[in-house]
Each structure stands twice: as structure tokens, then as C-alpha cells.
């Protein structure tokens, strides 16, 4: 009995091919495909030269056994991730088992990029502009964020300007960067998408949807942080002292009873 394992990735709505791997000279006489997790189900068989996939499983109507005994699943659903196995038996009665782990991912949606500006106090348009670009893709797991400056050969940005696992990019712009565009690229193992912005445009206009001032963000974030800090200090101060005060009151009452004259 020989056991081998493999990993397969697929996208919701697409297909996944679970390959039945066997060495040269291994002449398959029988094959049995099963789903092992999250539930054990019979998916397809090959017996006496006849493939069969008419089994009542969650893949009924979505499983196809090919002539090379590989199993194709389509269209894939988000709940199809799991473990599978195929048992192969050759004409000499030797058995070979292979396990495969299927991971199904959602397609990555187009990200949303917002521009936050560190505005100076001067009324004149600034000569330089400090910009924070924030990128976000909703409801997606196993996602990776990266940035690209368009029109250059650089495939990525310097790590020093990246924050929050690559979701935020800090750049300093000058008049020569008026037409420079930045793209946020979101990806997972099976798909990717991007959104592009030209941040210099936001340095000379008032905050608009998707282009908020960095000071506006601070006006919201700082008060909330202060309230959280004050609440934490209050809980720390009154928690232990309140218990101590109760103990002091009880001790005073005991002392008074001890010192009172007998009647």
C-alpha cells in the first residue's frame, strides 16, 4: 500500500481537477474516489472498464470521471473545500492510495482605495504633499495587498512606506508627480484585481468621497482614543480602590464595636 498526497486550489464558479497519480507500469483495474472531509461520501468508481459517478453526494451532477481516472469537479462552490482520496488497484492486486486537499477561494473583488492628505496650514497650494493611500477589499480571506507606481519598472514599493500588512501606503509628492498614479493590487492564490488613483489631484481640492483629509481622520480617531484611555484609567483607579474602601469601612466598624464600653 503506497500513500501519496497533493494539494489542489480552485475558484468559486470554476473547476478543479483531482488527478489520480500512479507510476508507469501500474495498470489500473479498479478505482474508487471518496470525499473524506467534512463528510465521507462515495463520489465515483471505475470497475471492469466502466466509470460510474451516479452516487448521491453533494457533488451529484458536478463530478466527472475522466478516462485517465482523474476526477473533475465543477462548478465549484465555497463549501467544496475538503479532503479527498482515490484508491487504485492494479491487475496484480497491488493497491495505491492518494489523498488530495482541495481549497476553494472566492474571486477577489475590485479593491477600494481612499486618499488621505496631511494638509498644511498655508492657504497657498503646497509645494509638497504627504499622502496616505488606504486599500481595502471586503469579505475575502487569504488576501495579499501590494502597491505599484504606474509608469515605472518597479513591481513593488519600499517596505518603509507600507503599514497594516500593506493596506496603507505613505508617499511624498511634489509638482513633478502631478500625473503619477498608484495601483493597489489585491490577490489570493487563484485571482487578483486592482484599483488605480492619481493622488496629486487630491492635494489641491477639498475632501470628497474617497478623498478625505488626513486631519479629518485625526479629528475622529484621537477623541475616540482619548475616551478609551480615560475609561481604562477610571476602571483601573476605581476597581482596586473601591474594594479597599469597603474593607476599610468594615475594619472601622469592627474597631468601634471593640472599643465601645460594656453596658
Buried (B, 14 or more C-beta within 10 A) or exposed (E): EEEEEEEBBBBBEBEBEBBBBBEEEBEBBBBBBBBBEEEEBBBBBBEEEEBEBEBEBBBEEBBBBEEEBBBBBBEBBEEBBBBBBBBBBBEEEEEBBBBBBBBBBBBBBEBBBBBBBBBEEEEEEBEEBBBBBBBBBEEBEEBEBBBBBEEEEEEEBEEEBBEEEBBBBBBEBEEEBEEBBBBBBBBBEBBBBBBEBBBBEBBEEEBEEEBBBBEEBEEEEEEEEEEEEEEEEEEEEEEEEEEEEEEEEEEEEEEEEEEEEEE
